[in-house]
Amino acid sequence: MIDARVNYTPEKAGELIRQAEKAAGSKTVLAERVGMTRQYLNAILRGDKKMSYGLQVMLECIGNEQPRQ
């Protein structure tokens, strides 16, 4: 089992969102895939909201996919 206390890195939110956005093809598609709005993802990028561990896992999975054409 993964220990979120050890593997949770909210300071990498911007990097993970950008990587996952590239793989998803757009921020709109990414937001739909993670069940959030583009505005919420933007709030995380600005530092107004904190990335949850669950979102981190989803972003890492999406970011590791091949980019959509």
mmCIF file of the N, C-alpha and C atoms, coordinates in Angstrom:
data_MODEL
# 
_entry.id   MODEL 
# 
loop_
_atom_site.group_PDB 
_atom_site.id 
_atom_site.type_symbol 
_atom_site.label_atom_id 
_atom_site.label_alt_id 
_atom_site.label_comp_id 
_atom_site.label_asym_id 
_atom_site.label_entity_id 
_atom_site.label_seq_id 
_atom_site.pdbx_PDB_ins_code 
_atom_site.Cartn_x 
_atom_site.Cartn_y 
_atom_site.Cartn_z 
_atom_site.occupancy 
_atom_site.B_iso_or_equiv 
_atom_site.pdbx_formal_charge 
_atom_site.auth_seq_id 
_atom_site.auth_comp_id 
_atom_site.auth_asym_id 
_atom_site.auth_atom_id 
_atom_site.pdbx_PDB_model_num 
ATOM 1   N N  . MET A 1 1  ? 0.841   -1.183 0.000   1.00 0.00 ? 1  MET A N  1 
ATOM 2   C CA . MET A 1 1  ? 0.000   0.000  0.000   1.00 0.00 ? 1  MET A CA 1 
ATOM 3   C C  . MET A 1 1  ? 0.887   1.248  0.000   1.00 0.00 ? 1  MET A C  1 
ATOM 4   N N  . ILE A 1 2  ? 0.493   2.238  -0.768  1.00 0.00 ? 2  ILE A N  1 
ATOM 5   C CA . ILE A 1 2  ? 1.240   3.498  -0.828  1.00 0.00 ? 2  ILE A CA 1 
ATOM 6   C C  . ILE A 1 2  ? 0.890   4.353  0.374   1.00 0.00 ? 2  ILE A C  1 
ATOM 7   N N  . ASP A 1 3  ? 1.875   4.929  0.982   1.00 0.00 ? 3  ASP A N  1 
ATOM 8   C CA . ASP A 1 3  ? 1.697   5.775  2.159   1.00 0.00 ? 3  ASP A CA 1 
ATOM 9   C C  . ASP A 1 3  ? 1.656   7.233  1.723   1.00 0.00 ? 3  ASP A C  1 
ATOM 10  N N  . ALA A 1 4  ? 0.477   7.845  1.736   1.00 0.00 ? 4  ALA A N  1 
ATOM 11  C CA . ALA A 1 4  ? 0.310   9.233  1.295   1.00 0.00 ? 4  ALA A CA 1 
ATOM 12  C C  . ALA A 1 4  ? 1.130   10.198 2.147   1.00 0.00 ? 4  ALA A C  1 
ATOM 13  N N  . ARG A 1 5  ? 1.426   9.829  3.383   1.00 0.00 ? 5  ARG A N  1 
ATOM 14  C CA . ARG A 1 5  ? 2.224   10.717 4.232   1.00 0.00 ? 5  ARG A CA 1 
ATOM 15  C C  . ARG A 1 5  ? 3.632   10.867 3.698   1.00 0.00 ? 5  ARG A C  1 
ATOM 16  N N  . VAL A 1 6  ? 4.097   9.869  2.950   1.00 0.00 ? 6  VAL A N  1 
ATOM 17  C CA . VAL A 1 6  ? 5.453   9.878  2.403   1.00 0.00 ? 6  VAL A CA 1 
ATOM 18  C C  . VAL A 1 6  ? 5.456   10.325 0.939   1.00 0.00 ? 6  VAL A C  1 
ATOM 19  N N  . ASN A 1 7  ? 4.448   9.931  0.187   1.00 0.00 ? 7  ASN A N  1 
ATOM 20  C CA . ASN A 1 7  ? 4.429   10.142 -1.257  1.00 0.00 ? 7  ASN A CA 1 
ATOM 21  C C  . ASN A 1 7  ? 3.655   11.370 -1.712  1.00 0.00 ? 7  ASN A C  1 
ATOM 22  N N  . TYR A 1 8  ? 3.046   12.109 -0.812  1.00 0.00 ? 8  TYR A N  1 
ATOM 23  C CA . TYR A 1 8  ? 2.246   13.284 -1.149  1.00 0.00 ? 8  TYR A CA 1 
ATOM 24  C C  . TYR A 1 8  ? 3.160   14.492 -1.318  1.00 0.00 ? 8  TYR A C  1 
ATOM 25  N N  . THR A 1 9  ? 3.151   15.086 -2.533  1.00 0.00 ? 9  THR A N  1 
ATOM 26  C CA . THR A 1 9  ? 4.022   16.232 -2.819  1.00 0.00 ? 9  THR A CA 1 
ATOM 27  C C  . THR A 1 9  ? 3.215   17.363 -3.471  1.00 0.00 ? 9  THR A C  1 
ATOM 28  N N  . PRO A 1 10 ? 2.438   18.096 -2.680  1.00 0.00 ? 10 PRO A N  1 
ATOM 29  C CA . PRO A 1 10 ? 1.601   19.158 -3.246  1.00 0.00 ? 10 PRO A CA 1 
ATOM 30  C C  . PRO A 1 10 ? 2.402   20.276 -3.909  1.00 0.00 ? 10 PRO A C  1 
ATOM 31  N N  . GLU A 1 11 ? 3.662   20.415 -3.569  1.00 0.00 ? 11 GLU A N  1 
ATOM 32  C CA . GLU A 1 11 ? 4.484   21.457 -4.193  1.00 0.00 ? 11 GLU A CA 1 
ATOM 33  C C  . GLU A 1 11 ? 4.754   21.166 -5.672  1.00 0.00 ? 11 GLU A C  1 
ATOM 34  N N  . LYS A 1 12 ? 4.485   19.956 -6.116  1.00 0.00 ? 12 LYS A N  1 
ATOM 35  C CA . LYS A 1 12 ? 4.677   19.596 -7.522  1.00 0.00 ? 12 LYS A CA 1 
ATOM 36  C C  . LYS A 1 12 ? 3.396   19.730 -8.343  1.00 0.00 ? 12 LYS A C  1 
ATOM 37  N N  . ALA A 1 13 ? 2.372   20.363 -7.792  1.00 0.00 ? 13 ALA A N  1 
ATOM 38  C CA . ALA A 1 13 ? 1.072   20.460 -8.466  1.00 0.00 ? 13 ALA A CA 1 
ATOM 39  C C  . ALA A 1 13 ? 1.182   21.087 -9.848  1.00 0.00 ? 13 ALA A C  1 
ATOM 40  N N  . GLY A 1 14 ? 1.889   22.198 -9.965  1.00 0.00 ? 14 GLY A N  1 
ATOM 41  C CA . GLY A 1 14 ? 2.016   22.878 -11.253 1.00 0.00 ? 14 GLY A CA 1 
ATOM 42  C C  . GLY A 1 14 ? 2.636   21.997 -12.309 1.00 0.00 ? 14 GLY A C  1 
ATOM 43  N N  . GLU A 1 15 ? 3.713   21.345 -11.941 1.00 0.00 ? 15 GLU A N  1 
ATOM 44  C CA . GLU A 1 15 ? 4.411   20.440 -12.871 1.00 0.00 ? 15 GLU A CA 1 
ATOM 45  C C  . GLU A 1 15 ? 3.503   19.282 -13.285 1.00 0.00 ? 15 GLU A C  1 
ATOM 46  N N  . LEU A 1 16 ? 2.797   18.693 -12.326 1.00 0.00 ? 16 LEU A N  1 
ATOM 47  C CA . LEU A 1 16 ? 1.925   17.560 -12.628 1.00 0.00 ? 16 LEU A CA 1 
ATOM 48  C C  . LEU A 1 16 ? 0.745   17.977 -13.502 1.00 0.00 ? 16 LEU A C  1 
ATOM 49  N N  . ILE A 1 17 ? 0.168   19.145 -13.229 1.00 0.00 ? 17 ILE A N  1 
ATOM 50  C CA . ILE A 1 17 ? -0.963  19.619 -14.032 1.00 0.00 ? 17 ILE A CA 1 
ATOM 51  C C  . ILE A 1 17 ? -0.515  19.879 -15.458 1.00 0.00 ? 17 ILE A C  1 
ATOM 52  N N  . ARG A 1 18 ? 0.605   20.533 -15.636 1.00 0.00 ? 18 ARG A N  1 
ATOM 53  C CA . ARG A 1 18 ? 1.093   20.823 -16.996 1.00 0.00 ? 18 ARG A CA 1 
ATOM 54  C C  . ARG A 1 18 ? 1.404   19.536 -17.763 1.00 0.00 ? 18 ARG A C  1 
ATOM 55  N N  . GLN A 1 19 ? 2.024   18.575 -17.098 1.00 0.00 ? 19 GLN A N  1 
ATOM 56  C CA . GLN A 1 19 ? 2.351   17.301 -17.744 1.00 0.00 ? 19 GLN A CA 1 
ATOM 57  C C  . GLN A 1 19 ? 1.073   16.549 -18.116 1.00 0.00 ? 19 GLN A C  1 
ATOM 58  N N  . ALA A 1 20 ? 0.114   16.499 -17.213 1.00 0.00 ? 20 ALA A N  1 
ATOM 59  C CA . ALA A 1 20 ? -1.144  15.800 -17.483 1.00 0.00 ? 20 ALA A CA 1 
ATOM 60  C C  . ALA A 1 20 ? -1.957  16.525 -18.546 1.00 0.00 ? 20 ALA A C  1 
ATOM 61  N N  . GLU A 1 21 ? -1.911  17.855 -18.547 1.00 0.00 ? 21 GLU A N  1 
ATOM 62  C CA . GLU A 1 21 ? -2.617  18.636 -19.566 1.00 0.00 ? 21 GLU A CA 1 
ATOM 63  C C  . GLU A 1 21 ? -2.068  18.314 -20.950 1.00 0.00 ? 21 GLU A C  1 
ATOM 64  N N  . LYS A 1 22 ? -0.760  18.194 -21.059 1.00 0.00 ? 22 LYS A N  1 
ATOM 65  C CA . LYS A 1 22 ? -0.135  17.858 -22.334 1.00 0.00 ? 22 LYS A CA 1 
ATOM 66  C C  . LYS A 1 22 ? -0.598  16.477 -22.801 1.00 0.00 ? 22 LYS A C  1 
ATOM 67  N N  . ALA A 1 23 ? -0.638  15.516 -21.899 1.00 0.00 ? 23 ALA A N  1 
ATOM 68  C CA . ALA A 1 23 ? -1.073  14.165 -22.252 1.00 0.00 ? 23 ALA A CA 1 
ATOM 69  C C  . ALA A 1 23 ? -2.557  14.123 -22.601 1.00 0.00 ? 23 ALA A C  1 
ATOM 70  N N  . ALA A 1 24 ? -3.367  14.922 -21.909 1.00 0.00 ? 24 ALA A N  1 
ATOM 71  C CA . ALA A 1 24 ? -4.817  14.924 -22.141 1.00 0.00 ? 24 ALA A CA 1 
ATOM 72  C C  . ALA A 1 24 ? -5.193  15.700 -23.392 1.00 0.00 ? 24 ALA A C  1 
ATOM 73  N N  . GLY A 1 25 ? -4.369  16.636 -23.789 1.00 0.00 ? 25 GLY A N  1 
ATOM 74  C CA . GLY A 1 25 ? -4.641  17.420 -24.985 1.00 0.00 ? 25 GLY A CA 1 
ATOM 75  C C  . GLY A 1 25 ? -5.125  18.822 -24.703 1.00 0.00 ? 25 GLY A C  1 
ATOM 76  N N  . SER A 1 26 ? -5.754  19.035 -23.557 1.00 0.00 ? 26 SER A N  1 
ATOM 77  C CA . SER A 1 26 ? -6.198  20.380 -23.172 1.00 0.00 ? 26 SER A CA 1 
ATOM 78  C C  . SER A 1 26 ? -6.564  20.377 -21.689 1.00 0.00 ? 26 SER A C  1 
ATOM 79  N N  . LYS A 1 27 ? -6.619  21.561 -21.115 1.00 0.00 ? 27 LYS A N  1 
ATOM 80  C CA . LYS A 1 27 ? -6.992  21.664 -19.703 1.00 0.00 ? 27 LYS A CA 1 
ATOM 81  C C  . LYS A 1 27 ? -8.458  21.282 -19.506 1.00 0.00 ? 27 LYS A C  1 
ATOM 82  N N  . THR A 1 28 ? -9.301  21.568 -20.514 1.00 0.00 ? 28 THR A N  1 
ATOM 83  C CA . THR A 1 28 ? -10.717 21.210 -20.428 1.00 0.00 ? 28 THR A CA 1 
ATOM 84  C C  . THR A 1 28 ? -10.884 19.694 -20.352 1.00 0.00 ? 28 THR A C  1 
ATOM 85  N N  . VAL A 1 29 ? -10.181 18.977 -21.224 1.00 0.00 ? 29 VAL A N  1 
ATOM 86  C CA . VAL A 1 29 ? -10.249 17.511 -21.223 1.00 0.00 ? 29 VAL A CA 1 
ATOM 87  C C  . VAL A 1 29 ? -9.676  16.970 -19.917 1.00 0.00 ? 29 VAL A C  1 
ATOM 88  N N  . LEU A 1 30 ? -8.572  17.526 -19.470 1.00 0.00 ? 30 LEU A N  1 
ATOM 89  C CA . LEU A 1 30 ? -7.968  17.091 -18.207 1.00 0.00 ? 30 LEU A CA 1 
ATOM 90  C C  . LEU A 1 30 ? -8.952  17.281 -17.059 1.00 0.00 ? 30 LEU A C  1 
ATOM 91  N N  . ALA A 1 31 ? -9.577  18.444 -16.991 1.00 0.00 ? 31 ALA A N  1 
ATOM 92  C CA . ALA A 1 31 ? -10.531 18.729 -15.919 1.00 0.00 ? 31 ALA A CA 1 
ATOM 93  C C  . ALA A 1 31 ? -11.669 17.710 -15.920 1.00 0.00 ? 31 ALA A C  1 
ATOM 94  N N  . GLU A 1 32 ? -12.175 17.388 -17.098 1.00 0.00 ? 32 GLU A N  1 
ATOM 95  C CA . GLU A 1 32 ? -13.244 16.388 -17.201 1.00 0.00 ? 32 GLU A CA 1 
ATOM 96  C C  . GLU A 1 32 ? -12.766 15.032 -16.707 1.00 0.00 ? 32 GLU A C  1 
ATOM 97  N N  . ARG A 1 33 ? -11.558 14.675 -17.068 1.00 0.00 ? 33 ARG A N  1 
ATOM 98  C CA . ARG A 1 33 ? -11.031 13.352 -16.684 1.00 0.00 ? 33 ARG A CA 1 
ATOM 99  C C  . ARG A 1 33 ? -10.828 13.219 -15.182 1.00 0.00 ? 33 ARG A C  1 
ATOM 100 N N  . VAL A 1 34 ? -10.474 14.312 -14.520 1.00 0.00 ? 34 VAL A N  1 
ATOM 101 C CA . VAL A 1 34 ? -10.251 14.234 -13.060 1.00 0.00 ? 34 VAL A CA 1 
ATOM 102 C C  . VAL A 1 34 ? -11.480 14.652 -12.268 1.00 0.00 ? 34 VAL A C  1 
ATOM 103 N N  . GLY A 1 35 ? -12.563 15.017 -12.964 1.00 0.00 ? 35 GLY A N  1 
ATOM 104 C CA . GLY A 1 35 ? -13.811 15.354 -12.284 1.00 0.00 ? 35 GLY A CA 1 
ATOM 105 C C  . GLY A 1 35 ? -13.801 16.710 -11.615 1.00 0.00 ? 35 GLY A C  1 
ATOM 106 N N  . MET A 1 36 ? -13.089 17.655 -12.208 1.00 0.00 ? 36 MET A N  1 
ATOM 107 C CA . MET A 1 36 ? -13.005 19.009 -11.670 1.00 0.00 ? 36 MET A CA 1 
ATOM 108 C C  . MET A 1 36 ? -13.232 20.001 -12.798 1.00 0.00 ? 36 MET A C  1 
ATOM 109 N N  . THR A 1 37 ? -13.282 21.271 -12.454 1.00 0.00 ? 37 THR A N  1 
ATOM 110 C CA . THR A 1 37 ? -13.405 22.311 -13.470 1.00 0.00 ? 37 THR A CA 1 
ATOM 111 C C  . THR A 1 37 ? -12.029 22.868 -13.799 1.00 0.00 ? 37 THR A C  1 
ATOM 112 N N  . ARG A 1 38 ? -11.943 23.516 -14.965 1.00 0.00 ? 38 ARG A N  1 
ATOM 113 C CA . ARG A 1 38 ? -10.698 24.191 -15.334 1.00 0.00 ? 38 ARG A CA 1 
ATOM 114 C C  . ARG A 1 38 ? -10.373 25.255 -14.289 1.00 0.00 ? 38 ARG A C  1 
ATOM 115 N N  . GLN A 1 39 ? -11.405 25.914 -13.793 1.00 0.00 ? 39 GLN A N  1 
ATOM 116 C CA . GLN A 1 39 ? -11.204 26.970 -12.802 1.00 0.00 ? 39 GLN A CA 1 
ATOM 117 C C  . GLN A 1 39 ? -10.560 26.422 -11.529 1.00 0.00 ? 39 GLN A C  1 
ATOM 118 N N  . TYR A 1 40 ? -10.965 25.225 -11.126 1.00 0.00 ? 40 TYR A N  1 
ATOM 119 C CA . TYR A 1 40 ? -10.382 24.626 -9.927  1.00 0.00 ? 40 TYR A CA 1 
ATOM 120 C C  . TYR A 1 40 ? -8.908  24.291 -10.164 1.00 0.00 ? 40 TYR A C  1 
ATOM 121 N N  . LEU A 1 41 ? -8.612  23.721 -11.349 1.00 0.00 ? 41 LEU A N  1 
ATOM 122 C CA . LEU A 1 41 ? -7.208  23.432 -11.674 1.00 0.00 ? 41 LEU A CA 1 
ATOM 123 C C  . LEU A 1 41 ? -6.395  24.728 -11.700 1.00 0.00 ? 41 LEU A C  1 
ATOM 124 N N  . ASN A 1 42 ? -6.965  25.795 -12.253 1.00 0.00 ? 42 ASN A N  1 
ATOM 125 C CA . ASN A 1 42 ? -6.270  27.090 -12.263 1.00 0.00 ? 42 ASN A CA 1 
ATOM 126 C C  . ASN A 1 42 ? -6.040  27.610 -10.852 1.00 0.00 ? 42 ASN A C  1 
ATOM 127 N N  . ALA A 1 43 ? -7.005  27.380 -9.960  1.00 0.00 ? 43 ALA A N  1 
ATOM 128 C CA . ALA A 1 43 ? -6.853  27.806 -8.568  1.00 0.00 ? 43 ALA A CA 1 
ATOM 129 C C  . ALA A 1 43 ? -5.695  27.054 -7.900  1.00 0.00 ? 43 ALA A C  1 
ATOM 130 N N  . ILE A 1 44 ? -5.531  25.789 -8.245  1.00 0.00 ? 44 ILE A N  1 
ATOM 131 C CA . ILE A 1 44 ? -4.397  25.019 -7.721  1.00 0.00 ? 44 ILE A CA 1 
ATOM 132 C C  . ILE A 1 44 ? -3.095  25.586 -8.267  1.00 0.00 ? 44 ILE A C  1 
ATOM 133 N N  . LEU A 1 45 ? -3.080  25.896 -9.568  1.00 0.00 ? 45 LEU A N  1 
ATOM 134 C CA . LEU A 1 45 ? -1.870  26.468 -10.178 1.00 0.00 ? 45 LEU A CA 1 
ATOM 135 C C  . LEU A 1 45 ? -1.494  27.807 -9.542  1.00 0.00 ? 45 LEU A C  1 
ATOM 136 N N  . ARG A 1 46 ? -2.483  28.615 -9.203  1.00 0.00 ? 46 ARG A N  1 
ATOM 137 C CA . ARG A 1 46 ? -2.228  29.918 -8.574  1.00 0.00 ? 46 ARG A CA 1 
ATOM 138 C C  . ARG A 1 46 ? -1.843  29.792 -7.107  1.00 0.00 ? 46 ARG A C  1 
ATOM 139 N N  . GLY A 1 47 ? -2.111  28.631 -6.511  1.00 0.00 ? 47 GLY A N  1 
ATOM 140 C CA . GLY A 1 47 ? -1.831  28.447 -5.090  1.00 0.00 ? 47 GLY A CA 1 
ATOM 141 C C  . GLY A 1 47 ? -3.007  28.794 -4.211  1.00 0.00 ? 47 GLY A C  1 
ATOM 142 N N  . ASP A 1 48 ? -4.165  29.049 -4.812  1.00 0.00 ? 48 ASP A N  1 
ATOM 143 C CA . ASP A 1 48 ? -5.365  29.357 -4.029  1.00 0.00 ? 48 ASP A CA 1 
ATOM 144 C C  . ASP A 1 48 ? -5.980  28.108 -3.411  1.00 0.00 ? 48 ASP A C  1 
ATOM 145 N N  . LYS A 1 49 ? -5.749  26.971 -4.038  1.00 0.00 ? 49 LYS A N  1 
ATOM 146 C CA . LYS A 1 49 ? -6.234  25.679 -3.542  1.00 0.00 ? 49 LYS A CA 1 
ATOM 147 C C  . LYS A 1 49 ? -5.049  24.736 -3.447  1.00 0.00 ? 49 LYS A C  1 
ATOM 148 N N  . LYS A 1 50 ? -5.192  23.717 -2.619  1.00 0.00 ? 50 LYS A N  1 
ATOM 149 C CA . LYS A 1 50 ? -4.123  22.739 -2.434  1.00 0.00 ? 50 LYS A CA 1 
ATOM 150 C C  . LYS A 1 50 ? -4.511  21.440 -3.136  1.00 0.00 ? 50 LYS A C  1 
ATOM 151 N N  . MET A 1 51 ? -3.587  20.866 -3.882  1.00 0.00 ? 51 MET A N  1 
ATOM 152 C CA . MET A 1 51 ? -3.816  19.605 -4.558  1.00 0.00 ? 51 MET A CA 1 
ATOM 153 C C  . MET A 1 51 ? -3.970  18.489 -3.530  1.00 0.00 ? 51 MET A C  1 
ATOM 154 N N  . SER A 1 52 ? -5.034  17.686 -3.664  1.00 0.00 ? 52 SER A N  1 
ATOM 155 C CA . SER A 1 52 ? -5.224  16.544 -2.773  1.00 0.00 ? 52 SER A CA 1 
ATOM 156 C C  . SER A 1 52 ? -4.323  15.392 -3.213  1.00 0.00 ? 52 SER A C  1 
ATOM 157 N N  . TYR A 1 53 ? -4.137  14.438 -2.333  1.00 0.00 ? 53 TYR A N  1 
ATOM 158 C CA . TYR A 1 53 ? -3.333  13.269 -2.686  1.00 0.00 ? 53 TYR A CA 1 
ATOM 159 C C  . TYR A 1 53 ? -4.000  12.489 -3.814  1.00 0.00 ? 53 TYR A C  1 
ATOM 160 N N  . GLY A 1 54 ? -5.322  12.362 -3.759  1.00 0.00 ? 54 GLY A N  1 
ATOM 161 C CA . GLY A 1 54 ? -6.052  11.648 -4.803  1.00 0.00 ? 54 GLY A CA 1 
ATOM 162 C C  . GLY A 1 54 ? -5.864  12.290 -6.169  1.00 0.00 ? 54 GLY A C  1 
ATOM 163 N N  . LEU A 1 55 ? -5.922  13.623 -6.217  1.00 0.00 ? 55 LEU A N  1 
ATOM 164 C CA . LEU A 1 55 ? -5.699  14.328 -7.475  1.00 0.00 ? 55 LEU A CA 1 
ATOM 165 C C  . LEU A 1 55 ? -4.264  14.115 -7.945  1.00 0.00 ? 55 LEU A C  1 
ATOM 166 N N  . GLN A 1 56 ? -3.323  14.121 -7.030  1.00 0.00 ? 56 GLN A N  1 
ATOM 167 C CA . GLN A 1 56 ? -1.932  13.879 -7.403  1.00 0.00 ? 56 GLN A CA 1 
ATOM 168 C C  . GLN A 1 56 ? -1.795  12.536 -8.104  1.00 0.00 ? 56 GLN A C  1 
ATOM 169 N N  . VAL A 1 57 ? -2.415  11.508 -7.560  1.00 0.00 ? 57 VAL A N  1 
ATOM 170 C CA . VAL A 1 57 ? -2.336  10.176 -8.150  1.00 0.00 ? 57 VAL A CA 1 
ATOM 171 C C  . VAL A 1 57 ? -2.937  10.184 -9.557  1.00 0.00 ? 57 VAL A C  1 
ATOM 172 N N  . MET A 1 58 ? -4.107  10.819 -9.723  1.00 0.00 ? 58 MET A N  1 
ATOM 173 C CA . MET A 1 58 ? -4.742  10.881 -11.037 1.00 0.00 ? 58 MET A CA 1 
ATOM 174 C C  . MET A 1 58 ? -3.866  11.631 -12.039 1.00 0.00 ? 58 MET A C  1 
ATOM 175 N N  . LEU A 1 59 ? -3.296  12.760 -11.620 1.00 0.00 ? 59 LEU A N  1 
ATOM 176 C CA . LEU A 1 59 ? -2.446  13.547 -12.509 1.00 0.00 ? 59 LEU A CA 1 
ATOM 177 C C  . LEU A 1 59 ? -1.203  12.764 -12.916 1.00 0.00 ? 59 LEU A C  1 
ATOM 178 N N  . GLU A 1 60 ? -0.612  12.036 -11.977 1.00 0.00 ? 60 GLU A N  1 
ATOM 179 C CA . GLU A 1 60 ? 0.563   11.231 -12.288 1.00 0.00 ? 60 GLU A CA 1 
ATOM 180 C C  . GLU A 1 60 ? 0.210   10.156 -13.317 1.00 0.00 ? 60 GLU A C  1 
ATOM 181 N N  . CYS A 1 61 ? -0.933  9.503  -13.146 1.00 0.00 ? 61 CYS A N  1 
ATOM 182 C CA . CYS A 1 61 ? -1.353  8.459  -14.089 1.00 0.00 ? 61 CYS A CA 1 
ATOM 183 C C  . CYS A 1 61 ? -1.592  9.045  -15.474 1.00 0.00 ? 61 CYS A C  1 
ATOM 184 N N  . ILE A 1 62 ? -2.317  10.146 -15.549 1.00 0.00 ? 62 ILE A N  1 
ATOM 185 C CA . ILE A 1 62 ? -2.601  10.779 -16.839 1.00 0.00 ? 62 ILE A CA 1 
ATOM 186 C C  . ILE A 1 62 ? -1.324  11.310 -17.463 1.00 0.00 ? 62 ILE A C  1 
ATOM 187 N N  . GLY A 1 63 ? -0.471  11.903 -16.660 1.00 0.00 ? 63 GLY A N  1 
ATOM 188 C CA . GLY A 1 63 ? 0.780   12.464 -17.162 1.00 0.00 ? 63 GLY A CA 1 
ATOM 189 C C  . GLY A 1 63 ? 1.724   11.436 -17.741 1.00 0.00 ? 63 GLY A C  1 
ATOM 190 N N  . ASN A 1 64 ? 1.574   10.190 -17.331 1.00 0.00 ? 64 ASN A N  1 
ATOM 191 C CA . ASN A 1 64 ? 2.435   9.117  -17.842 1.00 0.00 ? 64 ASN A CA 1 
ATOM 192 C C  . ASN A 1 64 ? 1.905   8.500  -19.132 1.00 0.00 ? 64 ASN A C  1 
ATOM 193 N N  . GLU A 1 65 ? 0.725   8.945  -19.578 1.00 0.00 ? 65 GLU A N  1 
ATOM 194 C CA . GLU A 1 65 ? 0.174   8.451  -20.850 1.00 0.00 ? 65 GLU A CA 1 
ATOM 195 C C  . GLU A 1 65 ? 0.863   9.149  -22.011 1.00 0.00 ? 65 GLU A C  1 
ATOM 196 N N  . GLN A 1 66 ? 0.718   8.577  -23.185 1.00 0.00 ? 66 GLN A N  1 
ATOM 197 C CA . GLN A 1 66 ? 1.229   9.216  -24.399 1.00 0.00 ? 66 GLN A CA 1 
ATOM 198 C C  . GLN A 1 66 ? 0.365   10.438 -24.700 1.00 0.00 ? 66 GLN A C  1 
ATOM 199 N N  . PRO A 1 67 ? 0.967   11.561 -25.086 1.00 0.00 ? 67 PRO A N  1 
ATOM 200 C CA . PRO A 1 67 ? 0.191   12.759 -25.416 1.00 0.00 ? 67 PRO A CA 1 
ATOM 201 C C  . PRO A 1 67 ? -0.803  12.495 -26.556 1.00 0.00 ? 67 PRO A C  1 
ATOM 202 N N  . ARG A 1 68 ? -1.992  13.104 -26.430 1.00 0.00 ? 68 ARG A N  1 
ATOM 203 C CA . ARG A 1 68 ? -3.007  12.966 -27.478 1.00 0.00 ? 68 ARG A CA 1 
ATOM 204 C C  . ARG A 1 68 ? -2.695  13.919 -28.606 1.00 0.00 ? 68 ARG A C  1 
ATOM 205 N N  . GLN A 1 69 ? -2.949  13.477 -29.791 1.00 0.00 ? 69 GLN A N  1 
ATOM 206 C CA . GLN A 1 69 ? -2.670  14.286 -30.988 1.00 0.00 ? 69 GLN A CA 1 
ATOM 207 C C  . GLN A 1 69 ? -3.845  15.178 -31.309 1.00 0.00 ? 69 GLN A C  1 
# 
